[in-house]
Amino acid sequence: MQAPVAPVVEPAKPAVQVASLQESEEAASFFANAQAKLIAQESCVSDLRSLTEQARVYFPAGGLTLDEGGLAQARLIADLDRDCAGVQIIVEGHSDPSGDPAVNLCLSKQRAEQVIQRLGARGLDTDIFIAEGLGSKRPSGVTGPRGDGYYDRRVEFVVVETNQTAKAFKATPAAWASSSCVKELKSAISNAQIFYSPRSVAASQDDVSQALLFPSMAMDCPDARLRVIGQHSDDRRIGENPATGRLRVKALMAMLVGQGIDAGEIIMAAPSRSMATDELSGSRLDFDVILD
């Protein structure tokens, strides 16, 4: 006797209509073009970072006369930056530790400004360059035949990815309101840092909740944006590099955007060298306020 055959049950058709072949092809084309643009942008920014990580402009003791070799490196950075959308360059001026710290701080800012002025005199667009003086608080760590002081008297460059149009449609509040919110934001981020396990790029939920407060405040402060700085350790046993710091910023950015934060309120940055000290691990995120 033949065994009974089980009835064939056809699976229920999905309620959502499947896109047509033409629609699928159009979507594939769209995402392929988008991916190509992202790859091109990442390549441009990566090339720019590679240049800035190596570029140095040196100065004589107490002086503002920059070396021509360093200026040529700065010109190359300015030329390449024209092809990179949504990028700013922080021009960091430094001094050696000799002399008055207040004078050194002023001198370091003047050195950064001098580099930008020389680039502008060559007809290059300097709108994306921002001068910053750091005095002698970040020694170069370089030793060579010219003596340590020579290598400390320098200008370096840091690439910052940003959204230039984020605040274009926001009304500017009264001056007192802007000043108040800037002070509140600076107070909130003072001493705020997120620390990571070696090679980790994922922040804890508590850290994300803390960080969520800062861009929320920046959204209510048209004169300021939050700068998130991804740091890395210089301990070779840990195995971190500048890319680790960038990934930490991008991972936090993704989580904040997922919580409804406008990406334009956050400027991403990652220095090419470790900012670790005896007191602080290099595996961390720092926060800063950038005034527009």
Summary of the structure (lengths in Angstrom):
residues: 292
radius of gyration: 24.5
end to end distance: 87.1
largest distance: 106.3
contacts: 806
relative contact order: 0.11
helix: 42%
strand: 15%
